[in-house]
Amino acid sequence: MKTIRWKRPDACADANACPEVAITSDTVYIRSSLLPDAVAHLTTDEWRDLLTAIRAGEFDL
C-alpha cells in the first residue's frame, strides 16, 4: 500500500480506540486504531453511500 496520511476525529485525538480514515483520489481507507493492520478499502461512491446511511440513522440501534 502506498504511504497515506491517516486522520482521526478531533474528539479522539488522544484516545486509543478511534476510527481512522485516509482518503486518496480513488480510494477511502478505514481502520480502527486498535487494529491498524485491518484496513477496509472503499471506493469514493461506497464512502459517500456509507456516510449517507450513517447520517440517515440506518445503523442506529
N, C-alpha and C positions, 0 to 999 in steps of 0.2 A: 504494500500500500504506500502511496506517495505520502510525503510529510504533510500533515494537515494541522490546523490550529483548532484545538478543542475549546469550546466555550461552555460555561455553566451559568445557570440563573444567578443573579446578584444575591438572592436570598440564600444561596448555597455556597457562597464564596469560601467559607471556612469549614464547611461540613464534609463528612466522609461519604454519605450516601446520597449522591446527587446525579441527576441526568446530565449528560454532556452531549453536545451537538457540534458537528463540524460540517460546514457547507462548502462544496466546491461548485464549479459551473454546472455540473450534470448529476451530482450525487449528494445526498444528505446522509451523513453517518450519525448514528445514535448509539450511545453506550451508557452504562452505569459506572460511576466512579468506583463502585465496589468490585466490578468485573470488567476492567478496562480492555481485556482481550476479547470479550464477547461484543462484537460490533455488528449492528444491523445496518444494511445499506438500502436506502430508499431513493427512488427517482424523485425529482422535484415535484412531479404530479402526485406521487404517493405521499410525499411530505405534506403537500397542500391539503390533500384529502384527509390525512390524519389530523392535522390542525383543525380543519373544519369540523370533523366529528367530535374532537375534544371540546371545542367551543360550543357545540350543539348539545353537549351533555350525554352523548351516546355511550360513554364509558362510566357514567356516574352509577354508583351502587344504590 
